[in-house]
């Protein structure tokens, strides 16, 4: 896989149990689940003020 700045690859697969995306990977991202339309959306967001 060719690595590029600002590019990420995320794959999803079905499972019989629950899956969790780690809290570090979710930091500063808004993740929106549109169940009715079977879609998922991602947007960068500054979630915390600088320390």
mmCIF entry with sequence, helices, sheets and N, C-alpha, C, O atoms, coordinates in Angstrom:
data_MODEL
# 
_entry.id   MODEL 
# 
_entity.id                         1 
_entity.type                       polymer 
_entity.pdbx_number_of_molecules   1 
# 
_entity_poly.entity_id                      1 
_entity_poly.type                           'polypeptide(L)' 
_entity_poly.nstd_linkage                   no 
_entity_poly.nstd_monomer                   no 
_entity_poly.pdbx_seq_one_letter_code       
;(UNK)(UNK)(UNK)(UNK)(UNK)(UNK)(UNK)(UNK)(UNK)(UNK)(UNK)(UNK)(UNK)(UNK)(UNK)(UNK)
(UNK)(UNK)(UNK)(UNK)(UNK)(UNK)(UNK)(UNK)(UNK)(UNK)(UNK)(UNK)(UNK)(UNK)(UNK)(UNK)
(UNK)(UNK)(UNK)(UNK)(UNK)(UNK)(UNK)(UNK)(UNK)(UNK)(UNK)(UNK)(UNK)(UNK)(UNK)(UNK)
(UNK)(UNK)(UNK)
;
_entity_poly.pdbx_seq_one_letter_code_can   XXXXXXXXXXXXXXXXXXXXXXXXXXXXXXXXXXXXXXXXXXXXXXXXXXX 
_entity_poly.pdbx_strand_id                 A 
# 
loop_
_entity_poly_seq.entity_id 
_entity_poly_seq.num 
_entity_poly_seq.mon_id 
_entity_poly_seq.hetero 
1 1  UNK n 
1 2  UNK n 
1 3  UNK n 
1 4  UNK n 
1 5  UNK n 
1 6  UNK n 
1 7  UNK n 
1 8  UNK n 
1 9  UNK n 
1 10 UNK n 
1 11 UNK n 
1 12 UNK n 
1 13 UNK n 
1 14 UNK n 
1 15 UNK n 
1 16 UNK n 
1 17 UNK n 
1 18 UNK n 
1 19 UNK n 
1 20 UNK n 
1 21 UNK n 
1 22 UNK n 
1 23 UNK n 
1 24 UNK n 
1 25 UNK n 
1 26 UNK n 
1 27 UNK n 
1 28 UNK n 
1 29 UNK n 
1 30 UNK n 
1 31 UNK n 
1 32 UNK n 
1 33 UNK n 
1 34 UNK n 
1 35 UNK n 
1 36 UNK n 
1 37 UNK n 
1 38 UNK n 
1 39 UNK n 
1 40 UNK n 
1 41 UNK n 
1 42 UNK n 
1 43 UNK n 
1 44 UNK n 
1 45 UNK n 
1 46 UNK n 
1 47 UNK n 
1 48 UNK n 
1 49 UNK n 
1 50 UNK n 
1 51 UNK n 
# 
_struct_asym.id          A 
_struct_asym.entity_id   1 
# 
_struct_conf.conf_type_id            HELX_P 
_struct_conf.id                      HELX_P1 
_struct_conf.pdbx_PDB_helix_id       AA1 
_struct_conf.beg_label_comp_id       UNK 
_struct_conf.beg_label_asym_id       A 
_struct_conf.beg_label_seq_id        23 
_struct_conf.pdbx_beg_PDB_ins_code   ? 
_struct_conf.end_label_comp_id       UNK 
_struct_conf.end_label_asym_id       A 
_struct_conf.end_label_seq_id        26 
_struct_conf.pdbx_end_PDB_ins_code   ? 
_struct_conf.beg_auth_comp_id        UNK 
_struct_conf.beg_auth_asym_id        A 
_struct_conf.beg_auth_seq_id         23 
_struct_conf.end_auth_comp_id        UNK 
_struct_conf.end_auth_asym_id        A 
_struct_conf.end_auth_seq_id         26 
_struct_conf.pdbx_PDB_helix_class    1 
_struct_conf.details                 ? 
_struct_conf.pdbx_PDB_helix_length   4 
# 
_struct_conf_type.id          HELX_P 
_struct_conf_type.criteria    ? 
_struct_conf_type.reference   ? 
# 
_struct_sheet.id               AA1 
_struct_sheet.type             ? 
_struct_sheet.number_strands   2 
_struct_sheet.details          ? 
# 
_struct_sheet_order.sheet_id     AA1 
_struct_sheet_order.range_id_1   1 
_struct_sheet_order.range_id_2   2 
_struct_sheet_order.offset       ? 
_struct_sheet_order.sense        anti-parallel 
# 
loop_
_struct_sheet_range.sheet_id 
_struct_sheet_range.id 
_struct_sheet_range.beg_label_comp_id 
_struct_sheet_range.beg_label_asym_id 
_struct_sheet_range.beg_label_seq_id 
_struct_sheet_range.pdbx_beg_PDB_ins_code 
_struct_sheet_range.end_label_comp_id 
_struct_sheet_range.end_label_asym_id 
_struct_sheet_range.end_label_seq_id 
_struct_sheet_range.pdbx_end_PDB_ins_code 
_struct_sheet_range.beg_auth_comp_id 
_struct_sheet_range.beg_auth_asym_id 
_struct_sheet_range.beg_auth_seq_id 
_struct_sheet_range.end_auth_comp_id 
_struct_sheet_range.end_auth_asym_id 
_struct_sheet_range.end_auth_seq_id 
AA1 1 UNK A 29 ? UNK A 34 ? UNK A 29 UNK A 34 
AA1 2 UNK A 39 ? UNK A 44 ? UNK A 39 UNK A 44 
# 
loop_
_atom_site.group_PDB 
_atom_site.id 
_atom_site.type_symbol 
_atom_site.label_atom_id 
_atom_site.label_alt_id 
_atom_site.label_comp_id 
_atom_site.label_asym_id 
_atom_site.label_entity_id 
_atom_site.label_seq_id 
_atom_site.pdbx_PDB_ins_code 
_atom_site.Cartn_x 
_atom_site.Cartn_y 
_atom_site.Cartn_z 
_atom_site.occupancy 
_atom_site.B_iso_or_equiv 
_atom_site.pdbx_formal_charge 
_atom_site.auth_seq_id 
_atom_site.auth_comp_id 
_atom_site.auth_asym_id 
_atom_site.auth_atom_id 
_atom_site.pdbx_PDB_model_num 
ATOM 1   N N  . UNK A 1 1  ? 0.842   -1.173  0.000  1.00 0.00 ? 1  UNK A N  1 
ATOM 2   C CA . UNK A 1 1  ? 0.000   0.000   0.000  1.00 0.00 ? 1  UNK A CA 1 
ATOM 3   C C  . UNK A 1 1  ? 0.883   1.230   0.000  1.00 0.00 ? 1  UNK A C  1 
ATOM 4   O O  . UNK A 1 1  ? 1.755   1.379   0.857  1.00 0.00 ? 1  UNK A O  1 
ATOM 5   N N  . UNK A 1 2  ? 0.659   2.112   -0.960 1.00 0.00 ? 2  UNK A N  1 
ATOM 6   C CA . UNK A 1 2  ? 1.416   3.353   -1.043 1.00 0.00 ? 2  UNK A CA 1 
ATOM 7   C C  . UNK A 1 2  ? 0.914   4.325   0.023  1.00 0.00 ? 2  UNK A C  1 
ATOM 8   O O  . UNK A 1 2  ? -0.286  4.579   0.116  1.00 0.00 ? 2  UNK A O  1 
ATOM 9   N N  . UNK A 1 3  ? 1.826   4.865   0.824  1.00 0.00 ? 3  UNK A N  1 
ATOM 10  C CA . UNK A 1 3  ? 1.454   5.806   1.873  1.00 0.00 ? 3  UNK A CA 1 
ATOM 11  C C  . UNK A 1 3  ? 1.530   7.230   1.352  1.00 0.00 ? 3  UNK A C  1 
ATOM 12  O O  . UNK A 1 3  ? 2.498   7.610   0.695  1.00 0.00 ? 3  UNK A O  1 
ATOM 13  N N  . UNK A 1 4  ? 0.495   8.020   1.652  1.00 0.00 ? 4  UNK A N  1 
ATOM 14  C CA . UNK A 1 4  ? 0.465   9.426   1.274  1.00 0.00 ? 4  UNK A CA 1 
ATOM 15  C C  . UNK A 1 4  ? -0.045  10.245  2.444  1.00 0.00 ? 4  UNK A C  1 
ATOM 16  O O  . UNK A 1 4  ? -0.909  9.790   3.193  1.00 0.00 ? 4  UNK A O  1 
ATOM 17  N N  . UNK A 1 5  ? 0.481   11.447  2.605  1.00 0.00 ? 5  UNK A N  1 
ATOM 18  C CA . UNK A 1 5  ? 0.017   12.338  3.650  1.00 0.00 ? 5  UNK A CA 1 
ATOM 19  C C  . UNK A 1 5  ? -1.431  12.714  3.394  1.00 0.00 ? 5  UNK A C  1 
ATOM 20  O O  . UNK A 1 5  ? -1.801  13.070  2.275  1.00 0.00 ? 5  UNK A O  1 
ATOM 21  N N  . UNK A 1 6  ? -2.253  12.635  4.439  1.00 0.00 ? 6  UNK A N  1 
ATOM 22  C CA . UNK A 1 6  ? -3.654  13.028  4.319  1.00 0.00 ? 6  UNK A CA 1 
ATOM 23  C C  . UNK A 1 6  ? -4.551  11.957  3.733  1.00 0.00 ? 6  UNK A C  1 
ATOM 24  O O  . UNK A 1 6  ? -5.728  12.212  3.479  1.00 0.00 ? 6  UNK A O  1 
ATOM 25  N N  . UNK A 1 7  ? -4.025  10.770  3.513  1.00 0.00 ? 7  UNK A N  1 
ATOM 26  C CA . UNK A 1 7  ? -4.817  9.693   2.934  1.00 0.00 ? 7  UNK A CA 1 
ATOM 27  C C  . UNK A 1 7  ? -4.897  8.550   3.929  1.00 0.00 ? 7  UNK A C  1 
ATOM 28  O O  . UNK A 1 7  ? -3.887  8.143   4.502  1.00 0.00 ? 7  UNK A O  1 
ATOM 29  N N  . UNK A 1 8  ? -6.094  8.036   4.129  1.00 0.00 ? 8  UNK A N  1 
ATOM 30  C CA . UNK A 1 8  ? -6.280  6.906   5.042  1.00 0.00 ? 8  UNK A CA 1 
ATOM 31  C C  . UNK A 1 8  ? -7.167  5.866   4.385  1.00 0.00 ? 8  UNK A C  1 
ATOM 32  O O  . UNK A 1 8  ? -8.037  6.194   3.577  1.00 0.00 ? 8  UNK A O  1 
ATOM 33  N N  . UNK A 1 9  ? -6.946  4.632   4.731  1.00 0.00 ? 9  UNK A N  1 
ATOM 34  C CA . UNK A 1 9  ? -7.759  3.537   4.219  1.00 0.00 ? 9  UNK A CA 1 
ATOM 35  C C  . UNK A 1 9  ? -8.428  2.862   5.407  1.00 0.00 ? 9  UNK A C  1 
ATOM 36  O O  . UNK A 1 9  ? -7.759  2.508   6.378  1.00 0.00 ? 9  UNK A O  1 
ATOM 37  N N  . UNK A 1 10 ? -9.719  2.685   5.338  1.00 0.00 ? 10 UNK A N  1 
ATOM 38  C CA . UNK A 1 10 ? -10.467 2.056   6.412  1.00 0.00 ? 10 UNK A CA 1 
ATOM 39  C C  . UNK A 1 10 ? -11.404 1.031   5.801  1.00 0.00 ? 10 UNK A C  1 
ATOM 40  O O  . UNK A 1 10 ? -12.205 1.364   4.927  1.00 0.00 ? 10 UNK A O  1 
ATOM 41  N N  . UNK A 1 11 ? -11.314 -0.196  6.246  1.00 0.00 ? 11 UNK A N  1 
ATOM 42  C CA . UNK A 1 11 ? -12.156 -1.264  5.698  1.00 0.00 ? 11 UNK A CA 1 
ATOM 43  C C  . UNK A 1 11 ? -13.135 -1.756  6.753  1.00 0.00 ? 11 UNK A C  1 
ATOM 44  O O  . UNK A 1 11 ? -12.817 -1.791  7.942  1.00 0.00 ? 11 UNK A O  1 
ATOM 45  N N  . UNK A 1 12 ? -14.316 -2.131  6.312  1.00 0.00 ? 12 UNK A N  1 
ATOM 46  C CA . UNK A 1 12 ? -15.336 -2.676  7.199  1.00 0.00 ? 12 UNK A CA 1 
ATOM 47  C C  . UNK A 1 12 ? -15.712 -4.062  6.716  1.00 0.00 ? 12 UNK A C  1 
ATOM 48  O O  . UNK A 1 12 ? -15.703 -4.340  5.517  1.00 0.00 ? 12 UNK A O  1 
ATOM 49  N N  . UNK A 1 13 ? -16.040 -4.923  7.654  1.00 0.00 ? 13 UNK A N  1 
ATOM 50  C CA . UNK A 1 13 ? -16.463 -6.274  7.318  1.00 0.00 ? 13 UNK A CA 1 
ATOM 51  C C  . UNK A 1 13 ? -17.523 -6.712  8.319  1.00 0.00 ? 13 UNK A C  1 
ATOM 52  O O  . UNK A 1 13 ? -17.509 -6.270  9.468  1.00 0.00 ? 13 UNK A O  1 
ATOM 53  N N  . UNK A 1 14 ? -18.425 -7.561  7.901  1.00 0.00 ? 14 UNK A N  1 
ATOM 54  C CA . UNK A 1 14 ? -19.467 -8.033  8.809  1.00 0.00 ? 14 UNK A CA 1 
ATOM 55  C C  . UNK A 1 14 ? -18.867 -8.984  9.846  1.00 0.00 ? 14 UNK A C  1 
ATOM 56  O O  . UNK A 1 14 ? -17.849 -9.634  9.605  1.00 0.00 ? 14 UNK A O  1 
ATOM 57  N N  . UNK A 1 15 ? -19.524 -9.045  11.003 1.00 0.00 ? 15 UNK A N  1 
ATOM 58  C CA . UNK A 1 15 ? -19.089 -9.912  12.085 1.00 0.00 ? 15 UNK A CA 1 
ATOM 59  C C  . UNK A 1 15 ? -20.301 -10.312 12.913 1.00 0.00 ? 15 UNK A C  1 
ATOM 60  O O  . UNK A 1 15 ? -21.328 -9.634  12.891 1.00 0.00 ? 15 UNK A O  1 
ATOM 61  N N  . UNK A 1 16 ? -20.180 -11.396 13.630 1.00 0.00 ? 16 UNK A N  1 
ATOM 62  C CA . UNK A 1 16 ? -21.266 -11.839 14.501 1.00 0.00 ? 16 UNK A CA 1 
ATOM 63  C C  . UNK A 1 16 ? -21.207 -11.180 15.872 1.00 0.00 ? 16 UNK A C  1 
ATOM 64  O O  . UNK A 1 16 ? -22.128 -11.336 16.673 1.00 0.00 ? 16 UNK A O  1 
ATOM 65  N N  . UNK A 1 17 ? -20.139 -10.448 16.147 1.00 0.00 ? 17 UNK A N  1 
ATOM 66  C CA . UNK A 1 17 ? -19.998 -9.776  17.436 1.00 0.00 ? 17 UNK A CA 1 
ATOM 67  C C  . UNK A 1 17 ? -19.756 -8.288  17.212 1.00 0.00 ? 17 UNK A C  1 
ATOM 68  O O  . UNK A 1 17 ? -19.639 -7.837  16.073 1.00 0.00 ? 17 UNK A O  1 
ATOM 69  N N  . UNK A 1 18 ? -19.681 -7.537  18.289 1.00 0.00 ? 18 UNK A N  1 
ATOM 70  C CA . UNK A 1 18 ? -19.464 -6.096  18.195 1.00 0.00 ? 18 UNK A CA 1 
ATOM 71  C C  . UNK A 1 18 ? -18.018 -5.787  17.822 1.00 0.00 ? 18 UNK A C  1 
ATOM 72  O O  . UNK A 1 18 ? -17.093 -6.507  18.199 1.00 0.00 ? 18 UNK A O  1 
ATOM 73  N N  . UNK A 1 19 ? -17.850 -4.714  17.083 1.00 0.00 ? 19 UNK A N  1 
ATOM 74  C CA . UNK A 1 19 ? -16.515 -4.238  16.719 1.00 0.00 ? 19 UNK A CA 1 
ATOM 75  C C  . UNK A 1 19 ? -16.351 -2.819  17.239 1.00 0.00 ? 19 UNK A C  1 
ATOM 76  O O  . UNK A 1 19 ? -17.316 -2.057  17.299 1.00 0.00 ? 19 UNK A O  1 
ATOM 77  N N  . UNK A 1 20 ? -15.140 -2.468  17.612 1.00 0.00 ? 20 UNK A N  1 
ATOM 78  C CA . UNK A 1 20 ? -14.874 -1.142  18.158 1.00 0.00 ? 20 UNK A CA 1 
ATOM 79  C C  . UNK A 1 20 ? -13.692 -0.528  17.419 1.00 0.00 ? 20 UNK A C  1 
ATOM 80  O O  . UNK A 1 20 ? -12.638 -1.153  17.302 1.00 0.00 ? 20 UNK A O  1 
ATOM 81  N N  . UNK A 1 21 ? -13.867 0.696   16.919 1.00 0.00 ? 21 UNK A N  1 
ATOM 82  C CA . UNK A 1 21 ? -12.751 1.465   16.375 1.00 0.00 ? 21 UNK A CA 1 
ATOM 83  C C  . UNK A 1 21 ? -12.127 2.169   17.572 1.00 0.00 ? 21 UNK A C  1 
ATOM 84  O O  . UNK A 1 21 ? -12.836 2.858   18.306 1.00 0.00 ? 21 UNK A O  1 
ATOM 85  N N  . UNK A 1 22 ? -10.844 2.022   17.788 1.00 0.00 ? 22 UNK A N  1 
ATOM 86  C CA . UNK A 1 22 ? -10.173 2.541   18.971 1.00 0.00 ? 22 UNK A CA 1 
ATOM 87  C C  . UNK A 1 22 ? -10.333 4.041   19.171 1.00 0.00 ? 22 UNK A C  1 
ATOM 88  O O  . UNK A 1 22 ? -10.482 4.801   18.214 1.00 0.00 ? 22 UNK A O  1 
ATOM 89  N N  . UNK A 1 23 ? -10.298 4.455   20.443 1.00 0.00 ? 23 UNK A N  1 
ATOM 90  C CA . UNK A 1 23 ? -10.505 5.861   20.774 1.00 0.00 ? 23 UNK A CA 1 
ATOM 91  C C  . UNK A 1 23 ? -9.411  6.759   20.214 1.00 0.00 ? 23 UNK A C  1 
ATOM 92  O O  . UNK A 1 23 ? -9.676  7.928   19.933 1.00 0.00 ? 23 UNK A O  1 
ATOM 93  N N  . UNK A 1 24 ? -8.196  6.258   20.041 1.00 0.00 ? 24 UNK A N  1 
ATOM 94  C CA . UNK A 1 24 ? -7.124  7.078   19.477 1.00 0.00 ? 24 UNK A CA 1 
ATOM 95  C C  . UNK A 1 24 ? -7.424  7.385   18.014 1.00 0.00 ? 24 UNK A C  1 
ATOM 96  O O  . UNK A 1 24 ? -7.206  8.507   17.558 1.00 0.00 ? 24 UNK A O  1 
ATOM 97  N N  . UNK A 1 25 ? -7.924  6.395   17.279 1.00 0.00 ? 25 UNK A N  1 
ATOM 98  C CA . UNK A 1 25 ? -8.248  6.588   15.873 1.00 0.00 ? 25 UNK A CA 1 
ATOM 99  C C  . UNK A 1 25 ? -9.429  7.541   15.696 1.00 0.00 ? 25 UNK A C  1 
ATOM 100 O O  . UNK A 1 25 ? -9.555  8.171   14.646 1.00 0.00 ? 25 UNK A O  1 
ATOM 101 N N  . UNK A 1 26 ? -10.292 7.657   16.700 1.00 0.00 ? 26 UNK A N  1 
ATOM 102 C CA . UNK A 1 26 ? -11.477 8.506   16.596 1.00 0.00 ? 26 UNK A CA 1 
ATOM 103 C C  . UNK A 1 26 ? -11.221 9.952   17.027 1.00 0.00 ? 26 UNK A C  1 
ATOM 104 O O  . UNK A 1 26 ? -12.071 10.812  16.797 1.00 0.00 ? 26 UNK A O  1 
ATOM 105 N N  . UNK A 1 27 ? -10.085 10.238  17.640 1.00 0.00 ? 27 UNK A N  1 
ATOM 106 C CA . UNK A 1 27 ? -9.833  11.578  18.154 1.00 0.00 ? 27 UNK A CA 1 
ATOM 107 C C  . UNK A 1 27 ? -9.842  12.605  17.030 1.00 0.00 ? 27 UNK A C  1 
ATOM 108 O O  . UNK A 1 27 ? -9.224  12.407  15.984 1.00 0.00 ? 27 UNK A O  1 
ATOM 109 N N  . UNK A 1 28 ? -10.555 13.710  17.265 1.00 0.00 ? 28 UNK A N  1 
ATOM 110 C CA . UNK A 1 28 ? -10.685 14.835  16.336 1.00 0.00 ? 28 UNK A CA 1 
ATOM 111 C C  . UNK A 1 28 ? -11.377 14.464  15.029 1.00 0.00 ? 28 UNK A C  1 
ATOM 112 O O  . UNK A 1 28 ? -11.116 15.066  13.987 1.00 0.00 ? 28 UNK A O  1 
ATOM 113 N N  . UNK A 1 29 ? -12.251 13.480  15.091 1.00 0.00 ? 29 UNK A N  1 
ATOM 114 C CA . UNK A 1 29 ? -13.080 13.089  13.954 1.00 0.00 ? 29 UNK A CA 1 
ATOM 115 C C  . UNK A 1 29 ? -14.534 13.012  14.386 1.00 0.00 ? 29 UNK A C  1 
ATOM 116 O O  . UNK A 1 29 ? -14.838 12.460  15.443 1.00 0.00 ? 29 UNK A O  1 
ATOM 117 N N  . UNK A 1 30 ? -15.427 13.554  13.589 1.00 0.00 ? 30 UNK A N  1 
ATOM 118 C CA . UNK A 1 30 ? -16.864 13.361  13.790 1.00 0.00 ? 30 UNK A CA 1 
ATOM 119 C C  . UNK A 1 30 ? -17.266 12.202  12.883 1.00 0.00 ? 30 UNK A C  1 
ATOM 120 O O  . UNK A 1 30 ? -17.039 12.231  11.674 1.00 0.00 ? 30 UNK A O  1 
ATOM 121 N N  . UNK A 1 31 ? -17.864 11.191  13.489 1.00 0.00 ? 31 UNK A N  1 
ATOM 122 C CA . UNK A 1 31 ? -18.305 10.011  12.745 1.00 0.00 ? 31 UNK A CA 1 
ATOM 123 C C  . UNK A 1 31 ? -19.824 9.968   12.820 1.00 0.00 ? 31 UNK A C  1 
ATOM 124 O O  . UNK A 1 31 ? -20.404 9.936   13.905 1.00 0.00 ? 31 UNK A O  1 
ATOM 125 N N  . UNK A 1 32 ? -20.459 9.966   11.658 1.00 0.00 ? 32 UNK A N  1 
ATOM 126 C CA . UNK A 1 32 ? -21.919 10.010  11.575 1.00 0.00 ? 32 UNK A CA 1 
ATOM 127 C C  . UNK A 1 32 ? -22.415 8.712   10.946 1.00 0.00 ? 32 UNK A C  1 
ATOM 128 O O  . UNK A 1 32 ? -21.962 8.316   9.872  1.00 0.00 ? 32 UNK A O  1 
ATOM 129 N N  . UNK A 1 33 ? -23.347 8.059   11.627 1.00 0.00 ? 33 UNK A N  1 
ATOM 130 C CA . UNK A 1 33 ? -23.942 6.823   11.128 1.00 0.00 ? 33 UNK A CA 1 
ATOM 131 C C  . UNK A 1 33 ? -25.355 7.117   10.651 1.00 0.00 ? 33 UNK A C  1 
ATOM 132 O O  . UNK A 1 33 ? -26.206 7.508   11.450 1.00 0.00 ? 33 UNK A O  1 
ATOM 133 N N  . UNK A 1 34 ? -25.616 6.939   9.375  1.00 0.00 ? 34 UNK A N  1 
ATOM 134 C CA . UNK A 1 34 ? -26.944 7.123   8.783  1.00 0.00 ? 34 UNK A CA 1 
ATOM 135 C C  . UNK A 1 34 ? -27.520 5.730   8.533  1.00 0.00 ? 34 UNK A C  1 
ATOM 136 O O  . UNK A 1 34 ? -27.372 5.163   7.450  1.00 0.00 ? 34 UNK A O  1 
ATOM 137 N N  . UNK A 1 35 ? -28.176 5.195   9.556  1.00 0.00 ? 35 UNK A N  1 
ATOM 138 C CA . UNK A 1 35 ? -28.686 3.828   9.484  1.00 0.00 ? 35 UNK A CA 1 
ATOM 139 C C  . UNK A 1 35 ? -29.765 3.703   8.422  1.00 0.00 ? 35 UNK A C  1 
ATOM 140 O O  . UNK A 1 35 ? -29.798 2.716   7.687  1.00 0.00 ? 35 UNK A O  1 
ATOM 141 N N  . UNK A 1 36 ? -30.646 4.689   8.331  1.00 0.00 ? 36 UNK A N  1 
ATOM 142 C CA . UNK A 1 36 ? -31.756 4.634   7.375  1.00 0.00 ? 36 UNK A CA 1 
ATOM 143 C C  . UNK A 1 36 ? -31.273 4.497   5.937  1.00 0.00 ? 36 UNK A C  1 
ATOM 144 O O  . UNK A 1 36 ? -31.908 3.817   5.131  1.00 0.00 ? 36 UNK A O  1 
ATOM 145 N N  . UNK A 1 37 ? -30.140 5.147   5.606  1.00 0.00 ? 37 UNK A N  1 
ATOM 146 C CA . UNK A 1 37 ? -29.608 5.114   4.241  1.00 0.00 ? 37 UNK A CA 1 
ATOM 147 C C  . UNK A 1 37 ? -28.367 4.234   4.102  1.00 0.00 ? 37 UNK A C  1 
ATOM 148 O O  . UNK A 1 37 ? -27.720 4.234   3.055  1.00 0.00 ? 37 UNK A O  1 
ATOM 149 N N  . UNK A 1 38 ? -28.034 3.486   5.150  1.00 0.00 ? 38 UNK A N  1 
ATOM 150 C CA . UNK A 1 38 ? -26.873 2.578   5.147  1.00 0.00 ? 38 UNK A CA 1 
ATOM 151 C C  . UNK A 1 38 ? -25.590 3.293   4.733  1.00 0.00 ? 38 UNK A C  1 
ATOM 152 O O  . UNK A 1 38 ? -24.851 2.815   3.871  1.00 0.00 ? 38 UNK A O  1 
ATOM 153 N N  . UNK A 1 39 ? -25.329 4.462   5.367  1.00 0.00 ? 39 UNK A N  1 
ATOM 154 C CA . UNK A 1 39 ? -24.127 5.234   5.053  1.00 0.00 ? 39 UNK A CA 1 
ATOM 155 C C  . UNK A 1 39 ? -23.404 5.615   6.333  1.00 0.00 ? 39 UNK A C  1 
ATOM 156 O O  . UNK A 1 39 ? -23.994 5.671   7.412  1.00 0.00 ? 39 UNK A O  1 
ATOM 157 N N  . UNK A 1 40 ? -22.115 5.875   6.186  1.00 0.00 ? 40 UNK A N  1 
ATOM 158 C CA . UNK A 1 40 ? -21.299 6.360   7.286  1.00 0.00 ? 40 UNK A CA 1 
ATOM 159 C C  . UNK A 1 40 ? -20.500 7.550   6.764  1.00 0.00 ? 40 UNK A C  1 
ATOM 160 O O  . UNK A 1 40 ? -20.030 7.533   5.627  1.00 0.00 ? 40 UNK A O  1 
ATOM 161 N N  . UNK A 1 41 ? -20.345 8.582   7.591  1.00 0.00 ? 41 UNK A N  1 
ATOM 162 C CA . UNK A 1 41 ? -19.616 9.770   7.163  1.00 0.00 ? 41 UNK A CA 1 
ATOM 163 C C  . UNK A 1 41 ? -18.543 10.140  8.171  1.00 0.00 ? 41 UNK A C  1 
ATOM 164 O O  . UNK A 1 41 ? -18.690 9.895   9.368  1.00 0.00 ? 41 UNK A O  1 
ATOM 165 N N  . UNK A 1 42 ? -17.452 10.737  7.674  1.00 0.00 ? 42 UNK A N  1 
ATOM 166 C CA . UNK A 1 42 ? -16.334 11.156  8.509  1.00 0.00 ? 42 UNK A CA 1 
ATOM 167 C C  . UNK A 1 42 ? -16.001 12.607  8.189  1.00 0.00 ? 42 UNK A C  1 
ATOM 168 O O  . UNK A 1 42 ? -16.002 13.003  7.024  1.00 0.00 ? 42 UNK A O  1 
ATOM 169 N N  . UNK A 1 43 ? -15.716 13.401  9.221  1.00 0.00 ? 43 UNK A N  1 
ATOM 170 C CA . UNK A 1 43 ? -15.271 14.777  9.023  1.00 0.00 ? 43 UNK A CA 1 
ATOM 171 C C  . UNK A 1 43 ? -14.290 15.129  10.134 1.00 0.00 ? 43 UNK A C  1 
ATOM 172 O O  . UNK A 1 43 ? -14.528 14.809  11.298 1.00 0.00 ? 43 UNK A O  1 
ATOM 173 N N  . UNK A 1 44 ? -13.190 15.785  9.781  1.00 0.00 ? 44 UNK A N  1 
ATOM 174 C CA . UNK A 1 44 ? -12.245 16.222  10.804 1.00 0.00 ? 44 UNK A CA 1 
ATOM 175 C C  . UNK A 1 44 ? -12.885 17.321  11.630 1.00 0.00 ? 44 UNK A C  1 
ATOM 176 O O  . UNK A 1 44 ? -13.588 18.181  11.100 1.00 0.00 ? 44 UNK A O  1 
ATOM 177 N N  . UNK A 1 45 ? -12.634 17.286  12.943 1.00 0.00 ? 45 UNK A N  1 
ATOM 178 C CA . UNK A 1 45 ? -13.211 18.268  13.852 1.00 0.00 ? 45 UNK A CA 1 
ATOM 179 C C  . UNK A 1 45 ? -12.277 18.423  15.041 1.00 0.00 ? 45 UNK A C  1 
ATOM 180 O O  . UNK A 1 45 ? -11.790 17.430  15.582 1.00 0.00 ? 45 UNK A O  1 
ATOM 181 N N  . UNK A 1 46 ? -12.024 19.652  15.450 1.00 0.00 ? 46 UNK A N  1 
ATOM 182 C CA . UNK A 1 46 ? -11.209 19.900  16.635 1.00 0.00 ? 46 UNK A CA 1 
ATOM 183 C C  . UNK A 1 46 ? -12.098 19.705  17.855 1.00 0.00 ? 46 UNK A C  1 
ATOM 184 O O  . UNK A 1 46 ? -12.927 20.562  18.160 1.00 0.00 ? 46 UNK A O  1 
ATOM 185 N N  . UNK A 1 47 ? -11.935 18.597  18.547 1.00 0.00 ? 47 UNK A N  1 
ATOM 186 C CA . UNK A 1 47 ? -12.842 18.218  19.639 1.00 0.00 ? 47 UNK A CA 1 
ATOM 187 C C  . UNK A 1 47 ? -12.450 18.804  20.987 1.00 0.00 ? 47 UNK A C  1 
ATOM 188 O O  . UNK A 1 47 ? -13.295 18.897  21.877 1.00 0.00 ? 47 UNK A O  1 
ATOM 189 N N  . UNK A 1 48 ? -11.219 19.196  21.163 1.00 0.00 ? 48 UNK A N  1 
ATOM 190 C CA . UNK A 1 48 ? -10.778 19.713  22.452 1.00 0.00 ? 48 UNK A CA 1 
ATOM 191 C C  . UNK A 1 48 ? -9.905  20.943  22.242 1.00 0.00 ? 48 UNK A C  1 
ATOM 192 O O  . UNK A 1 48 ? -9.176  21.051  21.257 1.00 0.00 ? 48 UNK A O  1 
ATOM 193 N N  . UNK A 1 49 ? -9.999  21.859  23.188 1.00 0.00 ? 49 UNK A N  1 
ATOM 194 C CA . UNK A 1 49 ? -9.164  23.059  23.135 1.00 0.00 ? 49 UNK A CA 1 
ATOM 195 C C  . UNK A 1 49 ? -7.715  22.670  23.434 1.00 0.00 ? 49 UNK A C  1 
ATOM 196 O O  . UNK A 1 49 ? -7.478  21.751  24.218 1.00 0.00 ? 49 UNK A O  1 
ATOM 197 N N  . UNK A 1 50 ? -6.745  23.351  22.825 1.00 0.00 ? 50 UNK A N  1 
ATOM 198 C CA . UNK A 1 50 ? -5.334  23.055  23.113 1.00 0.00 ? 50 UNK A CA 1 
ATOM 199 C C  . UNK A 1 50 ? -5.030  23.234  24.592 1.00 0.00 ? 50 UNK A C  1 
ATOM 200 O O  . UNK A 1 50 ? -5.568  24.134  25.238 1.00 0.00 ? 50 UNK A O  1 
ATOM 201 N N  . UNK A 1 51 ? -4.175  22.386  25.122 1.00 0.00 ? 51 UNK A N  1 
ATOM 202 C CA . UNK A 1 51 ? -3.822  22.448  26.551 1.00 0.00 ? 51 UNK A CA 1 
ATOM 203 C C  . UNK A 1 51 ? -2.805  23.528  26.805 1.00 0.00 ? 51 UNK A C  1 
ATOM 204 O O  . UNK A 1 51 ? -2.390  23.728  27.946 1.00 0.00 ? 51 UNK A O  1 
# 
